[in-house]
Amino acid sequence: MPQISASNQPHPPGEAARIVPVCVANDDVEPLIVDTPGGRFQAQFVPDLPVSSLGALVFFAQFLATSGGFEALVADTPLSYESNRAHAPRDVLGTLLLGILAGHYRYAHLAALRCDALAPSLLGLAAIVSEDCVRRALRRISAEAGQDWLRRHLDQSCHEFLDSKWILDIDVTIKPIYGHQEGATLGYNPQKPGRPSHAYHTYWIATLRLCLDVEVHAGNQSAAGHGFTGLWSLIDRLPAQRRPHFLRGDCAYGQEKLMCEAEVRKQDYLFKLRRTAKARDLVAWLERDTTTVWTDAGQGWASAEGQLLLTGWSLQRRVVVLRRPLNDQGSRARRRFAREQATQGLLFSGPDATLCEPIIYEHQILVTSLPYERLTLATLYRERGDAENPFDELKNQWSWSGFTTHHLPSCQHAARLAALAYNWWTLYHRLLQPGQHHEAISTRPRLLIGAARQTEHAGQRRLDVRLSHAEAPQLQILIERVSIWLQDLLRNAQQWTRPQRWAQIVARILRENFPAIGPEPPLALAPS
């Protein structure tokens, strides 16, 4: 088939830096006449026609080019080959990135990308590599080199957002394993008890839902203490002015070792406490004490506070106790369970003349070093529930449930690459559609899936894109607005470095999504 290239064109090559050969239909071959219920068609096979089912990827690729994130990732990679016949590291990383963006979660799924003749060229790839090539490439990267490399780029994707007061959410999630992979050991697994697993210790920027880092451990290392090293490594490498306003975690993190380390670094925290014997004694004392004033804490909760010194603690700490009546909430089985808990001292009851039965309360116990009043603390801890949603998104929509090999460091590299792709896509969506965060299950069909065909004339490449979503007319307006702005940023600020362009993108995201962020904290933190 004839190929269009720059050598046989009478016109200048245009703005394209690299001409991609495009195969067109051969006029010497008669098309097939095909009669269908819809009428007669002329059909012809064009095996190398550059088309893509990820048509809108071109606009996300423009975002990556302007921010410079993918170019920096490739330029800084520790992956290298000595053979002249080996694939370029760019092709390996680009293939894995395309697979993650397309929603793949197994290496075998990467073979589907070979049917796409257009998407690889949008990232500057020479070819889509095989699944085995990707596996072997990740295995070639040592654990230490890969950790430094990917942590550096995860930091770069988030560091501009750390100038204001922000909250660091820490938590761990479990990934079931279905084989004999390294680190696949029995441990805490609430979804599939008895199934080997990996434990993902993760650190988030609250509200923005950006992943700062993730550490993959064996399944029997799901306890919070196994993530302390990574947590303090993350905080210590941040400059003082960009460290979190406070740490937030569930009852697994309310322990002496973590709080002591935070106090040494003058780092505030807000954790939930387990209902140990002394913690229950404090709750019982507050319930019996007639001088205790229970104030409103929002959403049906009341609050009181005291000082607590548990066994093993080095000092007394401020504790806020929240309670909520259970009598009018939930089913009869839940109330029966509450009564059983009350008999064991885990819940407490008090008389009420207006009811035929005593009021049964459920309690939450918070320990904190923050100076804020109780309503603010209760509200801040309730907002921690949002940290569970990115876990669900990354596991079910961004490949954290897959890309598993027998080599644990390879699983670690794949998890961090998925987190980096998630950060890039989240910020891209925030740029296009400011406001509430939307998960990939809705943003991927709207902003990525669509048909695209490439044609070429006079050295200029043209891309015809058709969005397949029902909201295509509205989305087209949003995409055009941002695309023009990104192109102006590249053309009119050519002397700017990549960090300077990235700072402009971040400033626009913050201005349109969080206008209150600036010198003041993004949350309404009321002092006591």
Secondary structure, DSSP 8 states (H G I E B T S, - for coil): --EE-GGG-SS--TT-SS---EE---TTS--EEEEETTEEEEE---TT--EESBTTHHHHHHHHHHHTHHHHHHHT-------TTS--HHHHHHHHHHHHHTT--SGGGGGGGGG-SSHHHHTT-S----HHHHHHHHHHS-HHHHHHHHHHHHHHHHGGGGSS--EEEEEEEEEE--S--TT-B----SSSTT--EEEEEEEEETTTTEEEEEEEEETT--SGGGGHHHHHHHHHTS-GGGS-SEEEE-GGG-SHHHHHHHHHTT-EEEEE----HHHHHHHHHHHH-TT---EEEETTEEEEEEEE--TT-SS-EEEEEEEEE-TTSS-HHHHHHHHHHHHTTSSEEE--TTSSS-EEEEEEEEEE---B-HHHHHHHHHGGGGGHHHHHHHHHHSSTT----S-HHHHHHHHHHHHHHHHHHHHHHHHHS-SS---HHHHHHHHT-EEEEEEEETTEEEEEEEE-STTHHHHHHHHHHHHHHHHHHHHHTTTS-HHHHHHHHHHHHHHHH-TT-SSS-SS---B-
